[in-house]
Amino acid sequence: MEKIYSDNLERGEIVKTSSETIQFLLGFSKQLHVIEYEKFRFENSLN
């Protein structure tokens, strides 16, 4: 994602997203649960 954003930024193009994309990303971030324990990282999908 960083590479895509950087490429578009260098060309001077404005990247537009749809409301469906924003809702998908918000929903995904709400259902993702990350637990860190010592040197371990556990990622759970809560759907």
N, C-alpha and C positions, 0 to 999 in steps of 0.2 A: 504494500500500500504506500509506503514511503517513497518508493521509486516512481510510482505512478503520479503521486502528488508532486514530486520534485520535477518530473518531466513536464507536467502541465504548467507548473509555476514558471519554469524557464521560458516556455513559449508564450506566456502571458495570457493564456486562456483561462476563463473562469469555469470552474467545474461545478455543475449544478446537480443536485440530487433530488429525487422524487420523495414525496412524503411517505410512500410505502417503504423506501429504503431506510429512512430515518426511523420509522416505527419498527422495522425488522431489527435494526441495530440496538435500539432501546430495549426491545423485548428480549433479545439475546443477552444483553448485559445484565438484565434483571434476573434471568434464570441461571446464569453462570455463577457458581460458588467456588471460591478458591480458598483452600486451607493450607497454611504453611506450618510444618512441624519439623523442628531442627533443620536438617539439610534437605528435607523432602517438601515437595509441593504437590498437593492433590487438587485436581480440578474436577468438579462435579456439574453435570447438567441436571437441573432440577425440574425438568418437564415431564 
